[in-house]
Amino acid sequence: MNGPLRILVVDDSALMRRLLRELLESDPQVRVVGEAADGREALARVAELRPDLVTLDVRMPVMDGLETTCQIMAYTPTPILILTASLSSYEVDITFQMLGAGALDVMEKPHLRDATAVEEARRALLRKVRLLSRVKVVTHLRGRRRQHTAGAPAVTRQLASPYVGGHAPLPRNARVPFPMVVIGASTGGPRVVRQVLAGLPRHFPAALLVVQHIAQGFSDGMAEWLGESLPLPVAVAREGDRLRPGHVLLAPDRYDLLVQSGGVIHLSDLPLLLQRPAIDIAMQSVAAIFGAAATGVLLTGMGRDGALGMRSIKRAGGLTIAQDEASCTIYGMPRAAIELDAVDLVLPPALIAASLAERIKVGL
């Protein structure tokens, strides 16, 4: 990308717009090319300026963040970073609806508590802006007035694996009472996680664990958002919880999650990896307990987290599935697992759900 990153700042507070401009332009490779005080103004500025990224408030007059996201992604698709001032249930709910409508990521707005907090916010904001500005977003037709039926059929890619020609049935002599599915995701993940889980039957006979990289304070909101739209019950995992078939547990945003003997959840805050919760740690613990009755799914995200975990599940005899490149927001994590020869199937989200339902059903 030639020249500085071009950012549009959208917030109804002039003070917050000024602060964001100062934080962003502290990097000489970032330039704020425009500001908007409400969603309607934002739409005009996006169309006029064609920025590399939009920072978008949630609550605004005239047009709120959700409708603004829908309109931007329908008519002028642009990477969107949500900035929210509150972790109240209402605002977090709208935030996840915005992620479902095509926004890429979310973080809390900077707080002016002290210089240390502002500096941490500056680094975090610039890190996300640099990453998300490079994402090639696609049109989301939800914001169009007319209904649209999706066009091109999904393409299934199957890698060389023991499962060529079908899905491996679960072993009949498994030493665990039920099968286990662990899903890892990062940037762009919430919408895809919901799509995969929504494709599963109401009485899905496997326990499900989701490890989503997300900013601190948002895991409870994600669990509520998923629970409102899924046939399966969803909750944030707590210390000592037990895995149950047909139930989804979401790793909390401040802890690594390990599955222990008997399907008991243990939460760890040891500084083992840079990213928390770590997908690798959860998947490796699942492989050790569930063995061939485990299935690993790795979705969109930057970096390599999950690749080693997928290899552990595959070596234990379980099935591993990665999201295909065409449907990924960022193809980093699935690509890393494929390069490690840790993936059996590469599928789009709709076929991931179908594959899980078929595999678990066959094993019963």
C-alpha positions as CSV (number, residue, x, y, z in Angstrom):
1,M,0.0,0.0,0.0
2,N,1.6,3.3,-1.1
3,G,1.3,6.4,1.1
4,P,-0.2,6.7,4.6
5,L,-3.4,4.8,5.6
6,R,-6.4,7.0,5.1
7,I,-8.9,6.9,8.0
8,L,-12.4,8.3,8.4
9,V,-13.3,9.0,12.1
10,V,-17.1,8.8,12.9
11,D,-18.3,9.8,16.3
12,D,-20.9,12.2,17.6
13,S,-18.5,13.6,20.2
14,A,-16.2,16.4,18.9
15,L,-13.8,15.7,21.8
16,M,-13.6,12.0,21.0
17,R,-13.0,12.8,17.3
18,R,-10.1,15.1,18.2
19,L,-8.6,12.5,20.6
20,L,-8.8,9.7,17.9
21,R,-7.3,12.0,15.3
22,E,-4.4,12.8,17.7
23,L,-3.8,9.1,18.5
24,L,-4.0,7.9,14.9
25,E,-1.8,10.7,13.5
26,S,0.8,10.0,16.1
27,D,1.9,7.4,13.5
28,P,3.3,9.2,10.4
29,Q,1.9,6.3,8.3
30,V,-1.7,7.1,9.3
31,R,-3.7,10.1,8.2
32,V,-7.3,11.1,9.2
33,V,-8.8,12.3,6.0
34,G,-12.2,13.2,7.3
35,E,-14.6,13.2,10.2
36,A,-18.4,12.6,10.6
37,A,-20.7,13.3,13.5
38,D,-23.5,10.9,12.6
39,G,-24.2,7.9,10.3
40,R,-25.8,9.8,7.5
41,E,-22.8,12.2,7.3
42,A,-20.5,9.1,7.4
43,L,-22.2,7.6,4.4
44,A,-21.5,10.7,2.3
45,R,-17.9,11.0,3.5
46,V,-17.2,7.3,2.8
47,A,-18.5,7.8,-0.8
48,E,-16.6,11.0,-1.3
49,L,-13.2,10.1,0.4
50,R,-13.0,6.3,-0.1
51,P,-10.9,5.8,3.0
52,D,-8.9,2.7,3.8
53,L,-10.8,2.2,7.1
54,V,-13.6,3.8,9.1
55,T,-13.6,4.0,12.9
56,L,-17.3,3.9,13.8
57,D,-19.2,4.8,16.9
58,V,-22.2,2.7,18.1
59,R,-24.7,5.3,19.4
60,M,-25.1,8.3,17.2
61,P,-28.0,10.7,16.2
62,V,-29.8,10.5,12.8
63,M,-28.4,7.0,12.0
64,D,-26.9,4.6,14.5
65,G,-23.8,2.4,14.0
66,L,-25.8,-0.7,13.0
67,E,-27.7,1.0,10.1
68,T,-24.5,2.9,9.1
69,T,-22.6,-0.4,8.9
70,C,-25.3,-2.0,6.8
71,Q,-25.4,0.9,4.4
72,I,-21.6,1.2,4.0
73,M,-21.2,-2.6,3.5
74,A,-24.0,-2.6,0.9
75,Y,-22.9,0.3,-1.2
76,T,-19.3,1.3,-0.5
77,P,-17.7,-1.7,1.3
78,T,-14.9,-0.5,3.6
79,P,-13.1,-2.0,6.5
80,I,-14.9,-0.9,9.7
81,L,-13.5,-0.9,13.3
82,I,-16.2,-0.4,15.9
83,L,-15.3,1.9,18.8
84,T,-17.7,1.6,21.7
85,A,-17.8,3.7,24.9
86,S,-19.8,1.3,27.0
87,L,-19.9,-2.4,27.8
88,S,-23.6,-2.2,28.7
89,S,-25.7,-5.1,27.4
90,Y,-27.5,-2.8,25.0
91,E,-24.4,-1.4,23.4
92,V,-22.6,-4.7,23.2
93,D,-25.7,-6.2,21.6
94,I,-25.7,-3.6,18.9
95,T,-21.9,-4.0,18.5
96,F,-22.3,-7.7,17.7
97,Q,-25.1,-6.9,15.3
98,M,-22.6,-4.6,13.5
99,L,-20.1,-7.4,13.4
100,G,-22.7,-9.6,11.9
101,A,-23.4,-6.9,9.3
102,G,-19.8,-6.8,8.1
103,A,-17.8,-4.7,10.6
104,L,-14.4,-6.4,11.2
105,D,-13.5,-5.8,14.8
106,V,-14.3,-3.9,18.0
107,M,-12.5,-2.2,20.8
108,E,-13.4,0.1,23.7
109,K,-12.9,3.8,23.1
110,P,-9.8,5.3,24.8
111,H,-10.3,6.5,28.4
112,L,-8.7,9.6,29.6
113,R,-7.9,8.2,33.1
114,D,-4.2,8.6,32.9
115,A,-1.3,8.8,30.5
116,T,-0.6,5.1,30.7
117,A,-4.1,4.2,29.7
118,V,-4.1,6.6,26.8
119,E,-0.7,5.2,25.6
120,E,-2.0,1.6,25.8
121,A,-5.1,2.6,23.8
122,R,-3.0,4.4,21.2
123,R,-0.9,1.2,20.6
124,A,-3.9,-1.0,20.5
125,L,-5.8,1.3,18.1
126,L,-2.9,1.7,15.7
127,R,-2.3,-2.1,15.7
128,K,-5.9,-2.8,14.7
129,V,-6.0,0.0,12.1
130,R,-2.8,-1.3,10.4
131,L,-4.2,-4.8,10.3
132,L,-7.8,-4.1,9.3
133,S,-6.9,-1.5,6.6
134,R,-5.3,-4.3,4.6
135,V,-8.4,-6.5,4.6
136,K,-10.3,-6.8,1.3
137,V,-13.9,-6.6,2.4
138,V,-16.9,-7.7,0.3
139,T,-20.3,-6.3,-0.4
140,H,-23.0,-7.3,2.2
141,L,-26.4,-7.0,0.6
142,R,-28.3,-6.8,3.8
143,G,-28.4,-3.0,3.5
144,R,-30.0,-3.0,0.1
145,R,-33.7,-2.3,-0.1
146,R,-34.3,-5.2,-2.5
147,Q,-33.8,-8.8,-1.4
148,H,-31.0,-10.7,-3.0
149,T,-30.3,-14.4,-3.4
150,A,-26.7,-15.4,-3.0
151,G,-25.0,-16.3,-6.3
152,A,-22.0,-18.5,-6.9
153,P,-22.1,-21.9,-5.4
154,A,-19.6,-22.8,-2.6
155,V,-16.6,-24.7,-3.5
156,T,-15.4,-27.6,-1.4
157,R,-11.8,-28.5,-1.2
158,Q,-10.7,-31.7,0.4
159,L,-7.1,-32.3,1.2
160,A,-5.3,-35.7,1.1
161,S,-6.4,-37.3,4.4
162,P,-7.7,-40.6,5.9
163,Y,-11.2,-39.2,5.3
164,V,-11.2,-39.1,1.5
165,G,-14.6,-40.2,0.2
166,G,-16.5,-39.3,3.4
167,H,-16.4,-38.3,7.0
168,A,-14.6,-40.6,9.5
169,P,-17.2,-42.2,11.9
170,L,-16.4,-41.7,15.6
171,P,-14.9,-44.8,17.2
172,R,-17.4,-47.0,18.9
173,N,-15.1,-47.8,21.8
174,A,-14.4,-44.2,22.6
175,R,-13.5,-43.7,26.3
176,V,-15.5,-40.5,26.4
177,P,-19.3,-40.2,26.9
178,F,-19.9,-37.9,24.0
179,P,-18.0,-36.3,21.0
180,M,-16.3,-32.9,21.2
181,V,-16.1,-30.0,18.8
182,V,-13.7,-27.1,19.4
183,I,-13.9,-24.0,17.2
184,G,-11.1,-21.4,17.0
185,A,-11.6,-17.9,15.4
186,S,-10.1,-14.4,15.3
187,T,-10.6,-11.4,13.1
188,G,-14.0,-11.7,11.3
189,G,-14.8,-14.7,13.4
190,P,-18.0,-13.8,15.3
191,R,-20.2,-13.7,12.2
192,V,-18.7,-17.0,10.9
193,V,-19.0,-18.7,14.3
194,R,-22.6,-17.9,14.4
195,Q,-23.1,-19.1,10.8
196,V,-21.5,-22.5,11.6
197,L,-23.4,-23.0,14.9
198,A,-26.7,-21.9,13.3
199,G,-26.3,-24.8,10.8
200,L,-26.3,-27.4,13.5
201,P,-29.4,-29.3,14.7
202,R,-31.1,-28.3,17.9
203,H,-30.2,-31.6,19.6
204,F,-26.6,-31.8,18.4
205,P,-25.1,-34.7,20.3
206,A,-21.6,-33.2,20.8
207,A,-20.3,-30.7,23.2
208,L,-19.0,-27.5,21.6
209,L,-16.3,-25.1,22.7
210,V,-15.6,-21.8,21.0
211,V,-12.3,-19.9,21.4
212,Q,-12.7,-16.4,19.9
213,H,-10.0,-13.8,20.0
214,I,-11.8,-10.7,21.1
215,A,-11.2,-7.5,23.1
216,Q,-11.5,-7.7,26.9
217,G,-15.0,-7.2,28.1
218,F,-16.8,-8.6,25.1
219,S,-17.1,-12.3,25.7
220,D,-20.2,-12.1,27.7
221,G,-21.8,-9.9,25.0
222,M,-20.8,-12.4,22.3
223,A,-22.4,-15.3,24.3
224,E,-25.6,-13.3,24.7
225,W,-25.6,-12.4,21.0
226,L,-25.1,-16.0,19.9
227,G,-27.7,-17.3,22.3
228,E,-30.3,-15.0,20.9
229,S,-30.1,-16.4,17.4
230,L,-29.0,-20.1,17.9
231,P,-31.0,-23.2,18.7
232,L,-28.2,-24.3,21.1
233,P,-27.7,-22.8,24.5
234,V,-24.6,-20.7,24.8
235,A,-22.7,-19.5,27.9
236,V,-19.3,-18.2,28.8
237,A,-17.2,-20.9,30.4
238,R,-16.5,-20.7,34.2
239,E,-14.0,-22.5,36.3
240,G,-15.3,-26.0,37.1
241,D,-18.0,-26.1,34.4
242,R,-18.6,-29.4,32.8
243,L,-19.0,-29.9,29.0
244,R,-22.4,-31.1,28.0
245,P,-23.7,-32.4,24.6
246,G,-25.7,-29.8,22.7
247,H,-24.3,-26.9,24.7
248,V,-21.9,-24.2,23.6
249,L,-19.2,-22.9,25.9
250,L,-17.3,-19.7,24.9
251,A,-13.8,-19.2,26.3
252,P,-13.7,-16.0,28.4
253,D,-11.6,-13.2,27.0
254,R,-9.2,-12.9,29.9
255,Y,-8.2,-16.6,30.4
256,D,-6.8,-19.6,28.6
257,L,-9.2,-22.5,28.7
258,L,-8.2,-26.1,29.2
259,V,-10.4,-29.2,29.2
260,Q,-9.5,-31.7,32.0
261,S,-10.5,-35.3,32.7
262,G,-14.2,-35.8,32.8
263,G,-14.8,-32.8,30.6
264,V,-14.2,-30.3,33.4
265,I,-13.2,-26.7,32.5
266,H,-10.1,-25.1,34.0
267,L,-9.3,-21.5,33.4
268,S,-5.7,-20.3,33.5
269,D,-4.2,-16.8,33.6
270,L,-0.6,-17.9,33.3
271,P,1.3,-15.8,30.8
272,L,2.0,-18.7,28.4
273,L,1.3,-17.0,25.0
274,L,0.8,-13.5,23.7
275,Q,-2.8,-14.1,22.6
276,R,-5.4,-15.0,25.2
277,P,-7.5,-17.0,25.0
278,A,-5.1,-19.2,23.1
279,I,-6.8,-21.6,20.5
280,D,-3.7,-23.9,20.6
281,I,-4.0,-24.4,24.4
282,A,-7.7,-25.3,24.2
283,M,-7.3,-27.6,21.2
284,Q,-4.3,-29.4,22.7
285,S,-6.2,-30.1,25.9
286,V,-9.2,-31.4,24.0
287,A,-7.0,-33.7,21.9
288,A,-5.5,-35.2,25.1
289,I,-8.9,-35.9,26.7
290,F,-11.2,-36.8,23.7
291,G,-8.7,-38.2,21.2
292,A,-10.4,-39.5,18.1
293,A,-13.8,-38.3,19.4
294,A,-12.5,-34.7,18.9
295,T,-13.1,-32.4,15.9
296,G,-11.2,-29.2,15.5
297,V,-12.4,-26.3,13.4
298,L,-10.2,-23.3,12.6
299,L,-11.8,-20.2,11.1
300,T,-10.7,-16.8,9.9
301,G,-7.9,-14.9,11.6
302,M,-4.4,-13.5,11.5
303,G,-1.4,-15.3,12.7
304,R,-0.8,-19.0,13.6
305,D,-2.8,-19.6,16.7
306,G,-4.7,-22.9,16.3
307,A,-2.3,-24.6,13.9
308,L,-0.5,-26.6,16.6
309,G,-3.8,-27.4,18.3
310,M,-5.2,-28.7,15.0
311,R,-2.1,-30.9,14.6
312,S,-2.6,-32.3,18.0
313,I,-6.3,-33.2,17.2
314,K,-5.3,-34.8,13.9
315,R,-2.5,-36.8,15.5
316,A,-5.0,-38.1,18.1
317,G,-7.2,-39.4,15.4
318,G,-9.7,-36.6,15.3
319,L,-11.0,-34.7,12.3
320,T,-9.7,-31.2,11.5
321,I,-11.5,-28.6,9.3
322,A,-10.3,-25.2,8.2
323,Q,-12.3,-22.4,6.6
324,D,-11.6,-21.9,2.9
325,E,-9.6,-18.8,1.7
326,A,-12.5,-17.3,-0.3
327,S,-14.8,-16.9,2.7
328,C,-12.1,-15.8,5.2
329,T,-11.7,-12.2,6.3
330,I,-8.1,-13.0,7.0
331,Y,-6.7,-16.4,5.8
332,G,-3.8,-16.5,8.3
333,M,-4.7,-19.1,10.8
334,P,-6.3,-21.6,8.4
335,R,-3.3,-21.2,6.0
336,A,-0.9,-21.9,8.9
337,A,-2.7,-25.1,9.8
338,I,-2.8,-26.3,6.2
339,E,1.0,-25.6,5.8
340,L,1.6,-27.7,8.9
341,D,-0.3,-30.6,7.3
342,A,-2.8,-30.4,10.2
343,V,-6.0,-30.1,8.1
344,D,-8.2,-32.8,6.7
345,L,-11.0,-30.7,5.1
346,V,-11.1,-27.1,3.8
347,L,-14.7,-25.9,3.6
348,P,-16.8,-22.7,3.5
349,P,-18.8,-22.0,6.6
350,A,-22.1,-23.5,5.4
351,L,-20.4,-26.8,4.6
352,I,-18.5,-26.8,7.8
353,A,-21.8,-27.1,9.7
354,A,-23.1,-29.8,7.4
355,S,-19.8,-31.7,7.8
356,L,-20.0,-31.5,11.6
357,A,-23.7,-32.7,11.6
358,E,-22.9,-35.6,9.3
359,R,-19.8,-36.7,11.2
360,I,-21.4,-36.6,14.6
361,K,-24.5,-38.3,13.3
362,V,-22.5,-41.1,11.7
363,G,-20.7,-41.7,15.0
364,L,-23.9,-42.3,17.0
